[in-house]
Amino acid sequence: MMKVVGISLLALTLAACGDTWGQRAVTGGGIGAGTGALIGALTPIGLLPGALVGGAVGAGVGAATTPRR
């Protein structure tokens, strides 16, 4: 199971990025929500709280790491 989780996290990390602030926030939020739901399902946190926290963190990190041009 841990191999599947590790490969999924790697694939999600490398799969989607955006060029603008909004695109990076949305893709980061989606990746974070998926990862948070997966982690929440495997821990006592729960699926929905994990997805909410992961989505919020992912959106924040995605927006904060937008490259400046």
C-alpha positions as a Markdown table, in Angstrom:
| # | Residue | x | y | z |
|---|---|---|---|---|
| 1 | Met | 0.0 | 0.0 | 0.0 |
| 2 | Met | 2.8 | 2.4 | 0.8 |
| 3 | Lys | 4.3 | 1.9 | -2.7 |
| 4 | Val | 1.0 | 2.9 | -4.2 |
| 5 | Val | 0.7 | 6.0 | -2.0 |
| 6 | Gly | 4.3 | 7.0 | -2.8 |
| 7 | Ile | 3.9 | 6.6 | -6.6 |
| 8 | Ser | 0.6 | 8.4 | -6.5 |
| 9 | Leu | 2.1 | 11.3 | -4.6 |
| 10 | Leu | 5.0 | 11.5 | -7.0 |
| 11 | Ala | 2.6 | 11.4 | -10.0 |
| 12 | Leu | 0.3 | 14.1 | -8.6 |
| 13 | Thr | 3.3 | 16.3 | -7.8 |
| 14 | Leu | 4.7 | 16.2 | -11.3 |
| 15 | Ala | 1.4 | 16.1 | -13.2 |
| 16 | Ala | -0.1 | 19.6 | -12.9 |
| 17 | Cys | 1.3 | 23.1 | -12.7 |
| 18 | Gly | 0.1 | 26.4 | -14.0 |
| 19 | Asp | 1.6 | 29.6 | -15.3 |
| 20 | Thr | -0.6 | 32.1 | -13.6 |
| 21 | Trp | -1.4 | 32.7 | -9.9 |
| 22 | Gly | -5.0 | 31.4 | -10.3 |
| 23 | Gln | -4.0 | 28.3 | -12.3 |
| 24 | Arg | -1.4 | 27.4 | -9.7 |
| 25 | Ala | -3.8 | 27.9 | -6.8 |
| 26 | Val | -6.5 | 25.7 | -8.5 |
| 27 | Thr | -4.1 | 22.9 | -9.5 |
| 28 | Gly | -2.4 | 23.0 | -6.1 |
| 29 | Gly | -5.8 | 22.9 | -4.3 |
| 30 | Gly | -6.8 | 19.9 | -6.4 |
| 31 | Ile | -3.6 | 18.0 | -5.8 |
| 32 | Gly | -3.7 | 18.9 | -2.1 |
| 33 | Ala | -7.4 | 17.8 | -1.8 |
| 34 | Gly | -6.7 | 14.4 | -3.4 |
| 35 | Thr | -3.6 | 13.8 | -1.3 |
| 36 | Gly | -5.4 | 15.0 | 1.9 |
| 37 | Ala | -8.3 | 12.7 | 1.2 |
| 38 | Leu | -5.9 | 9.8 | 0.6 |
| 39 | Ile | -4.1 | 10.5 | 3.9 |
| 40 | Gly | -7.3 | 11.1 | 5.7 |
| 41 | Ala | -8.7 | 7.7 | 4.6 |
| 42 | Leu | -5.6 | 6.0 | 5.9 |
| 43 | Thr | -5.6 | 7.8 | 9.3 |
| 44 | Pro | -8.2 | 8.5 | 11.9 |
| 45 | Ile | -8.6 | 12.1 | 10.6 |
| 46 | Gly | -11.2 | 11.0 | 8.0 |
| 47 | Leu | -11.7 | 11.6 | 4.3 |
| 48 | Leu | -13.5 | 14.9 | 4.3 |
| 49 | Pro | -11.3 | 16.8 | 6.9 |
| 50 | Gly | -8.2 | 15.5 | 5.1 |
| 51 | Ala | -9.4 | 16.7 | 1.8 |
| 52 | Leu | -10.4 | 20.1 | 3.2 |
| 53 | Val | -7.1 | 20.7 | 4.9 |
| 54 | Gly | -5.1 | 19.3 | 2.0 |
| 55 | Gly | -7.0 | 21.5 | -0.5 |
| 56 | Ala | -6.5 | 24.6 | 1.5 |
| 57 | Val | -2.8 | 24.0 | 2.0 |
| 58 | Gly | -2.3 | 23.0 | -1.6 |
| 59 | Ala | -4.0 | 26.1 | -2.9 |
| 60 | Gly | -2.0 | 28.3 | -0.6 |
| 61 | Val | 1.3 | 26.7 | -1.6 |
| 62 | Gly | 0.4 | 26.8 | -5.3 |
| 63 | Ala | -0.5 | 30.5 | -5.2 |
| 64 | Ala | 2.5 | 31.4 | -3.1 |
| 65 | Thr | 5.0 | 29.7 | -5.4 |
| 66 | Thr | 4.0 | 31.4 | -8.6 |
| 67 | Pro | 7.1 | 32.4 | -10.5 |
| 68 | Arg | 7.7 | 36.1 | -11.1 |
| 69 | Arg | 8.3 | 37.2 | -14.6 |
